[in-house]
Amino acid sequence: MSKQEKKQPQLSLKEKRKLKQEKAAEQSVVKARKSSRK
């Protein structure tokens, strides 16, 4: 149990970083689309 608990936080941190990068990419794409529409 303790080993899994130690592994989970590391994976969650990596997942959070990936989510942040994906959200940033999506926001940049949305901004580009809005600017292109204008």
N, C-alpha and C positions, 0 to 999 in steps of 0.2 A: 504493500500500500504506500509506504513512505517513498519508495523509488518512483512509483507512478506519479505521486503528488509532486515530486521534484521535477519530473519530466514535463508535467502539464504546464507549469508557469512558463517554461522556456518556449514551448510550442505556442502558447497563447501570445507571448510577446512577439514571436515571429509572425504569427497570424495577424496581430494588431498592426504590425509594420506593413504587412502586405495590404491589409484593408486600407490603411492610411494612404499608401501609394495608389491603390486603385481608386479611392475616392478623389484624390488630388487629380489623377488622370481624367476621371469622369468630369470633374468640375472644369478643368482646362478645356476639355472637348465641348462642354456645354457653353462655356464663355466664348469659345471660337465660333460655335454655331450662332449664338446670339449676335455676336459682332458681325458675322457674315450676313445675317438677315438684315441688320441695320444698313 
